[in-house]
Amino acid sequence: MKLFFFIIKCIRYSLITFFAILIFWLFWQNYIPLGYFKATQDFKTPQKFISDFYPKEKIYDNGIVEMPVYFKIRTPQFFKKAYITIFYQNPSSVPLDLGIRNNAVPQECAKNKDLLFNAGCKEWGLKKEEYENKSLSEKTISNEDLEEATINFSLEKIPLIEQNYEFMISVSDKTSLRHKIKIKKIKIILEKDPLTWREFIKQIIH
């Protein structure tokens, strides 16, 4: 009988510990209390916070993509800054840009809500001019013959679209967007102010 009660007690404490760890993990993932978040996408296994490239018809084997190509960073919180590091091969040395989608709704669609049902407005997210673009020209060459470039963006005026920040990689010349490169890895660092109790309570209420 003593063994039975001992086993029950162990199970109870194990469940309490499990749920305490689960609650802490969910809190940490959703509120990022330290204000610092990082993730890496190496395209070897599915990644929760950085999507694969899309659209699929532009994706080839061995990490080769045809530009323009897009990816998303999923986050439960708004951040103030983003640092994106891309490791890639660009044999032809055509200048490249990294852009972040800077509008939730395009201007022409926002002015006339009837246009939201127009096919042109539904496809607006694939237009280069709807992104804040920065050059990948400042780069270093790694030991694996990969080019490495880090771009930083201010996110204070960038909308979260369905909990995602959306990015585009394209060639700098808008008249020649089609080009193939090989991308091995993407690393991100997102920063915001550390979470205070006051801000935490405010987010819970809302």
C-alpha positions in Angstrom: 0.0 0.0 0.0 2.8 2.4 0.8 4.4 1.7 -2.6 1.1 2.5 -4.3 0.8 5.9 -2.5 4.4 6.6 -3.3 3.8 6.0 -7.0 0.7 8.2 -7.0 2.7 11.0 -5.3 5.5 10.7 -7.9 3.0 10.9 -10.7 1.3 13.9 -9.1 4.6 15.8 -8.7 5.7 14.8 -12.2 2.5 16.3 -13.7 2.9 19.5 -11.6 6.5 19.8 -12.8 5.5 19.1 -16.4 2.7 21.7 -16.5 4.9 24.3 -14.7 7.6 23.8 -17.3 5.0 24.0 -20.1 3.5 27.2 -18.8 6.9 28.8 -18.4 7.9 27.7 -22.0 4.7 29.1 -23.5 5.2 32.4 -21.6 8.8 32.6 -22.8 7.8 31.9 -26.4 4.9 34.3 -26.5 6.2 37.3 -24.5 10.0 37.2 -25.1 10.6 38.8 -21.7 14.3 39.6 -22.3 13.4 41.5 -25.6 15.9 39.3 -27.6 14.9 36.6 -30.0 17.0 34.6 -32.5 16.4 31.8 -35.0 18.2 30.0 -37.8 16.8 28.5 -41.0 19.2 26.0 -42.7 16.5 24.4 -44.9 17.4 20.9 -43.7 14.5 20.5 -41.3 11.2 22.5 -41.0 11.7 25.6 -38.9 8.9 27.1 -36.7 9.9 30.7 -36.9 11.4 31.1 -40.4 9.4 29.8 -43.3 10.8 28.0 -46.4 11.1 30.1 -49.6 8.0 30.7 -51.8 6.4 30.5 -54.3 7.3 26.9 -54.8 7.7 27.2 -58.6 10.8 29.3 -57.9 12.5 26.7 -55.7 15.0 24.2 -57.1 17.2 21.5 -55.6 20.3 22.2 -53.4 19.0 25.5 -52.1 18.8 27.2 -55.5 16.1 29.8 -55.9 14.9 32.0 -58.7 14.3 35.6 -57.7 12.3 37.4 -56.6 11.7 34.9 -53.8 10.0 35.4 -50.4 10.2 34.1 -46.8 8.4 35.0 -43.6 9.5 35.3 -40.0 6.8 34.3 -37.5 6.7 36.0 -34.2 4.0 36.6 -31.5 5.3 40.0 -30.7 6.1 43.4 -32.3 9.8 44.1 -32.3 11.8 47.3 -32.9 14.8 46.0 -34.8 15.7 43.0 -37.1 19.1 41.8 -38.1 19.0 39.4 -41.0 22.1 37.4 -42.0 22.1 35.5 -45.3 24.7 33.0 -46.4 24.5 32.5 -50.2 26.3 31.9 -53.5 25.9 34.4 -56.3 28.2 33.2 -59.2 27.2 36.1 -61.6 27.8 38.8 -58.9 24.5 40.6 -59.9 23.7 43.1 -57.1 21.0 41.8 -54.7 18.5 43.4 -52.4 16.8 42.2 -49.3 13.4 43.8 -48.7 10.8 43.8 -45.9 7.1 44.3 -46.6 6.2 47.7 -45.3 2.5 47.9 -45.8 -0.4 45.8 -44.6 -2.6 47.1 -47.4 -1.4 48.8 -50.7 -2.2 52.5 -51.0 -4.5 52.1 -54.0 -6.4 49.3 -52.2 -6.6 51.2 -48.9 -8.1 54.3 -50.7 -10.9 52.2 -52.3 -12.1 49.2 -50.3 -13.9 47.9 -53.3 -10.5 47.2 -54.9 -9.7 44.7 -52.1 -11.7 42.1 -54.1 -9.7 42.9 -57.3 -7.1 40.4 -58.4 -4.5 43.1 -58.6 -4.8 43.9 -55.0 -4.7 40.3 -53.9 -1.4 39.9 -55.7 0.2 43.2 -54.5 2.5 41.5 -52.0 4.7 40.2 -54.8 5.6 43.8 -56.0 9.1 45.0 -55.2 7.9 48.6 -54.6 5.8 47.4 -51.7 9.0 46.5 -49.8 11.7 48.5 -48.0 14.7 47.3 -49.9 18.4 47.3 -48.8 21.4 46.2 -50.7 23.3 43.1 -49.9 26.5 44.6 -51.3 28.2 45.0 -47.9 29.3 41.4 -47.4 32.2 39.1 -46.3 33.3 35.9 -48.0 33.2 32.8 -45.8 35.6 29.9 -46.0 33.1 27.8 -47.9 33.0 30.3 -50.8 29.7 31.6 -49.5 28.9 35.3 -49.3 27.6 36.5 -46.0 25.6 39.7 -45.6 23.9 41.2 -42.6 21.1 43.7 -43.1 19.3 45.6 -40.2 15.8 47.0 -40.4 13.8 49.2 -38.1 10.5 47.5 -37.4 8.7 50.3 -35.6 6.6 51.2 -38.6 6.5 47.7 -40.1 3.2 45.8 -39.7 2.9 42.3 -38.5 0.8 40.5 -41.1 -0.9 37.5 -39.5 1.9 37.4 -37.0 4.6 37.5 -39.7 7.2 39.8 -41.1 7.5 39.2 -44.8 10.8 39.5 -46.7 11.9 39.4 -50.3 15.2 38.7 -52.0 15.6 40.2 -55.4 18.1 41.6 -57.8 18.7 45.4 -57.4 17.7 46.2 -61.0 13.9 46.2 -61.2 14.0 45.6 -64.9 15.8 42.2 -64.5 14.2 40.5 -61.5 14.8 37.0 -62.7 18.0 35.5 -61.5 19.1 32.3 -59.7 21.3 32.1 -56.5 22.0 29.4 -53.9 21.1 30.2 -50.3 22.5 28.0 -47.6 21.3 29.6 -44.4 19.4 32.6 -42.9 19.9 33.8 -39.3 17.7 36.3 -37.6 18.0 38.4 -34.5 14.9 40.4 -33.4 15.1 43.0 -30.6 12.6 45.0 -28.5 12.4 46.5 -25.0 12.5 43.9 -22.2 9.1 43.0 -20.9 8.0 44.8 -17.7 5.2 43.7 -15.4 3.1 46.7 -16.4 3.5 45.8 -20.1 2.8 42.1 -19.4 -0.5 43.0 -17.5 -1.5 45.3 -20.4 -1.0 42.5 -22.9 -2.9 40.0 -20.8 -5.9 42.4 -20.6 -5.9 43.1 -24.3 
